[in-house]
Amino acid sequence: MSTAAGVHSLAEITSQPEVWGKAVETFHKEADAFKSLVAGHRYSQVIFTGCGSTYYLAQAGAALFQQTLGTSARAYPASEIALFPELVFQPAAEPLLIAVSRSGETTETLAAVRAFRQHFRGPVVAITCYESSLTTAADFAFVIPEAQETSVAQTRSFASMLVVVEALIASLAGRGDLDILSRLGATAASLLERYQGLAQQLGEDQRIERFFFLGSGPLYGIACEAMLKMKEMSLSYSEAFHVLEFRHGPMSMVDQRALVVVLMSDEAHAQEASVVKDMRARGAQTLVIADQEYGLGLKAAPHFVHIDANLPRWARPVAYLPVLQLMAFHRALSNGQNPDLPANLEFVISLDASMM
């Protein structure tokens, strides 16, 4: 008997309150060993890498790392590191490589680690869901087996690995509020309960033909991941931009058939709210996700997701994900797609070794 379309994706999205807790446990179990690995080093360059979803995770992680610790951090697709190392590695740098991969078997990510090894003796830290070739190649690995998935599209794996990235950054920064991590599961549960109806409503609204996801700073990587979930799960037109960059050309696509999703930040909420206002004036539907109202009257807006978890900036990016994952899931079903098995995609991208 065939399995109903989306049954795995839905289970993986809705299991996140528990699985995020397991990710926190993984971090705490390995935290001392991780800190011992990096103790005494002042890395001049921190490189995050991944492919597809995990490249977007790398973008969020690098921005959050530099924002929190003040150390230069950049994200690169693993293929760019493997094929164009001279554009990535700085001469005489003392770098740290953080490689993120759900499976730990993605060809380009393994090639990026090899390229890094050819240039530097710095450590490689892996974040993954499986004991794999990547964990063998790395100097240290955070492995979250509870975040493994049946679906091709990443949901709880992405979020759980992001939880670990947030935690390791806060730990390196010497933050005294790491106990906040224990609240992330409850935050996910609250968001899924309060906004499952809104996610379904927007996902099933066939008047929407174009989806735009906007985020700035560390939230740009989250916006990109939300874009990818909508695109790969439902085969819908979907793009991601920095919030204010959206005015510089892309908003020409905005009309009554567009949904503009803005992931609002603490630092730039006034400017981001101005973009929301502009897009509404052009006829678009808007969805704002924010930790608070910022005195902007957001609760009166047609579509507002209020995170309302009192999370510090370093722990908050993951909270923007669950409602957007659920919206993509419902859009896929509404479009007659199976979100468990996106068209043309495979669970692991493996290339011929001669290509890398």
C-alpha positions in Angstrom: 0.0 0.0 0.0 1.4 3.4 -1.0 2.2 6.0 1.6 0.1 9.2 1.6 1.9 12.2 0.0 3.7 14.3 2.6 3.3 11.9 5.5 7.0 12.0 6.3 7.5 15.7 5.8 4.6 16.5 8.1 6.0 14.2 10.8 9.4 15.6 10.5 8.2 19.2 10.7 5.9 18.6 13.7 8.5 16.5 15.6 10.8 19.5 15.9 9.9 20.5 19.5 11.3 17.1 20.7 14.1 16.9 18.2 15.5 20.4 18.9 15.8 19.2 22.5 17.9 16.3 21.3 20.1 18.7 19.4 20.6 20.7 22.5 21.6 17.5 24.4 24.1 16.6 21.6 25.7 20.0 22.0 26.0 19.8 25.8 27.4 16.3 25.6 30.1 17.4 23.3 30.7 21.0 24.4 33.7 20.4 26.6 35.5 18.4 24.0 34.7 21.0 21.3 36.0 23.8 23.5 39.2 21.8 24.2 39.8 21.5 20.5 39.6 25.3 19.9 41.0 26.5 23.2 44.0 28.8 22.9 43.5 29.5 19.2 42.6 32.9 17.8 41.3 32.1 14.4 41.8 34.9 11.9 39.3 33.3 9.5 36.3 31.1 10.1 34.8 29.4 7.0 31.3 27.8 7.0 30.4 25.5 4.2 27.6 23.3 2.9 25.5 22.5 -0.2 22.0 23.5 -0.9 20.1 23.9 2.4 23.3 23.5 4.4 25.0 26.3 2.4 22.1 28.6 3.5 22.7 27.3 7.0 26.3 28.2 6.6 25.3 31.7 5.5 23.2 32.2 8.7 26.0 30.7 10.8 28.8 32.8 9.4 26.8 36.0 9.9 25.8 35.0 13.4 29.4 34.0 14.2 30.8 37.4 13.2 28.0 39.3 14.7 28.4 37.6 18.1 32.2 37.1 18.3 33.6 39.8 16.1 35.8 37.3 14.2 35.8 37.4 10.4 33.5 34.6 9.2 32.3 33.8 5.7 30.1 31.1 4.1 31.0 29.4 0.8 29.3 26.7 -1.2 31.5 23.6 -0.8 32.0 23.4 -4.6 33.6 26.9 -4.6 36.1 25.8 -1.9 36.9 22.7 -3.8 37.2 24.3 -7.3 38.3 27.8 -6.5 40.3 27.6 -3.3 42.4 30.7 -4.1 39.2 32.8 -3.9 38.4 31.4 -0.4 41.6 30.9 1.6 43.6 33.9 2.8 47.4 33.5 2.7 49.0 33.1 6.2 45.5 32.8 7.8 44.8 30.6 10.8 41.4 29.3 9.8 38.7 27.1 11.2 36.4 25.2 8.9 32.9 24.3 9.9 31.3 21.9 7.5 27.6 21.2 7.6 25.9 18.2 5.9 22.8 16.3 6.7 24.1 13.0 5.4 27.9 13.6 5.7 28.3 12.0 2.2 27.8 15.0 -0.1 30.6 14.8 -2.7 31.4 18.6 -2.8 31.5 18.9 1.0 34.0 16.1 1.3 36.0 17.7 -1.5 36.0 21.0 0.3 37.4 19.4 3.4 40.2 17.9 1.3 41.0 21.2 -0.3 41.1 22.8 3.2 43.5 20.1 4.4 45.8 20.8 1.4 46.2 24.5 2.4 46.0 24.5 6.2 46.5 22.5 9.4 43.5 24.2 11.1 40.8 22.0 12.5 37.6 20.9 10.7 34.4 20.7 12.7 31.5 18.8 11.2 27.8 19.2 12.0 25.7 16.3 10.7 23.0 13.8 11.4 24.9 10.6 10.5 28.2 8.9 11.3 29.7 9.2 7.9 32.6 10.0 5.7 32.5 13.6 6.9 32.7 12.7 10.6 35.7 10.5 9.7 37.4 13.3 7.8 36.7 16.0 10.5 38.7 16.6 13.7 35.5 16.9 15.6 31.9 16.2 14.9 28.5 17.0 16.3 26.2 14.2 15.2 22.4 14.5 15.8 20.9 11.1 14.8 17.4 12.1 16.1 17.2 14.7 13.3 17.6 12.1 10.5 14.8 12.2 7.9 13.1 10.1 5.3 12.0 13.0 3.2 14.4 14.4 0.6 13.7 18.1 1.6 15.4 19.1 4.8 13.3 20.4 7.7 14.1 19.1 11.1 17.6 18.2 10.1 18.3 21.8 9.0 16.8 23.3 12.1 18.5 20.9 14.5 21.9 21.5 12.9 21.2 25.3 13.2 20.5 24.8 16.9 23.9 23.3 17.3 25.5 26.1 15.3 23.8 28.7 17.5 24.9 26.9 20.6 28.6 26.6 19.6 28.7 30.3 18.7 27.2 31.3 22.1 29.6 28.9 23.9 32.6 30.4 22.1 31.4 33.8 23.0 31.2 32.9 26.7 27.6 33.7 26.9 26.1 33.2 30.3 22.6 32.5 29.0 23.1 29.1 27.4 20.2 27.8 29.5 18.0 29.5 26.9 18.6 26.5 24.7 16.3 24.4 26.9 13.4 26.7 25.8 13.8 26.2 22.0 11.6 23.1 21.9 8.8 24.8 23.7 9.1 27.8 21.3 8.8 25.4 18.3 5.7 23.7 19.8 4.1 27.1 20.5 4.7 28.4 16.9 3.4 25.2 15.3 0.3 25.2 17.5 -0.6 28.9 17.1 0.1 29.3 13.4 -0.7 26.0 11.8 -3.9 27.5 10.5 -2.2 30.5 9.0 0.5 28.3 7.4 -2.2 26.2 5.7 -4.3 29.2 4.7 -1.4 30.9 2.9 0.0 27.6 1.5 -3.3 26.7 -0.1 -4.1 30.2 -1.4 -3.8 29.7 -5.2 -4.2 33.4 -5.8 -0.6 33.6 -4.7 1.7 32.8 -7.7 5.0 34.2 -6.5 6.6 33.9 -3.1 9.4 36.3 -1.9 11.3 35.7 1.3 13.3 38.6 2.7 15.8 38.7 5.5 18.9 40.7 6.6 22.0 39.8 8.6 21.8 36.2 9.9 18.2 36.0 8.8 19.2 36.2 5.1 20.3 32.6 5.2 17.0 31.7 6.8 15.1 33.5 4.1 17.1 31.6 1.5 16.2 28.3 3.1 12.5 29.2 3.3 12.7 30.0 -0.4 14.3 26.7 -1.2 11.7 24.7 0.8 8.9 26.4 -1.1 10.6 25.9 -4.4 11.6 22.2 -4.0 8.6 21.0 -2.1 5.9 22.7 -4.2 7.6 23.7 -7.5 6.3 27.2 -6.8 8.0 30.4 -8.1 10.1 31.5 -5.1 13.0 33.9 -4.5 15.0 35.3 -1.6 16.6 38.7 -1.1 18.0 40.9 1.5 15.2 43.1 2.8 16.2 46.5 1.5 17.8 45.0 -1.7 14.3 43.9 -2.7 13.5 47.5 -3.7 16.4 47.5 -6.2 14.7 45.7 -9.1 13.0 42.5 -7.7 9.9 44.4 -6.5 9.0 44.9 -10.1 7.5 41.4 -9.8 5.2 42.4 -6.9 1.4 42.7 -7.5 -1.8 41.1 -6.1 -0.4 37.6 -7.0 2.6 37.9 -4.7 3.2 37.0 -1.1 6.2 38.9 0.5 7.5 37.3 3.7 9.7 39.5 5.8 11.8 38.0 8.6 12.1 41.1 10.8 15.2 41.8 12.8 15.8 43.8 16.0 18.5 46.0 14.4 16.7 47.0 11.2 13.0 46.6 12.0 12.1 50.3 11.2 13.6 50.0 7.7 12.1 46.5 7.2 8.7 47.7 8.2 8.9 50.4 5.5 9.5 47.7 2.9 6.4 45.8 4.2 4.4 49.0 3.8 5.7 49.6 0.3 4.8 46.1 -0.8 1.3 46.3 0.6 0.8 49.5 -1.3 1.7 47.6 -4.5 -1.0 45.1 -3.8 1.0 42.2 -2.3 0.0 40.1 0.6 2.6 40.2 3.3 3.6 37.9 6.1 5.8 39.4 8.9 7.6 37.1 11.3 9.1 39.0 14.3 10.0 38.4 17.9 8.0 41.5 19.0 5.9 44.3 17.6 8.5 47.0 17.9 5.7 49.5 18.4 4.7 49.0 14.8 1.2 47.6 15.4 2.1 44.4 13.7 -0.7 42.4 15.5 -3.2 44.4 13.5 -1.5 43.3 10.2 -3.4 40.6 8.2 -0.6 38.0 8.6 1.8 38.2 11.5 3.7 35.5 13.2 4.7 36.6 16.7 7.7 34.6 17.9 7.2 36.1 21.4 9.7 33.8 23.1 12.1 36.4 24.6 15.0 34.7 22.9 18.4 36.5 22.7 19.6 37.4 19.2 22.0 34.5 19.0 19.3 31.9 19.6 16.5 33.3 17.6 17.2 32.5 13.9 15.9 28.9 14.2 12.5 30.1 15.4 11.7 31.7 12.1 11.6 28.3 10.4 8.7 26.0 11.5 5.8 28.1 10.2 7.5 28.6 6.8 8.3 24.9 6.5 4.6 24.1 7.2 3.5 26.7 4.7 5.7 25.1 2.0 4.3 21.7 2.9 0.7 22.8 2.5 1.5 24.6 -0.8 3.0 21.3 -2.1 -0.1 19.4 -1.4 -2.3 22.1 -2.9 -0.2 22.0 -6.0 -0.5 18.2 -6.2 3.1 17.6 -5.3 4.5 15.1 -2.8 6.7 17.1 -0.5 8.5 13.9 0.6 9.9 13.4 -2.9 10.6 16.7 -4.7 10.9 16.4 -8.4 14.4 15.6 -9.8 16.1 15.5 -6.4 17.8 12.8 -4.4 18.6 12.4 -0.7 22.4 12.7 -1.2 24.1 14.4 -4.2 27.0 12.1 -5.2 29.1 13.1 -8.1 31.7 11.1 -10.0 35.0 11.4 -8.1 36.7 12.7 -11.3 34.5 15.8 -11.3 35.9 17.0 -7.9 
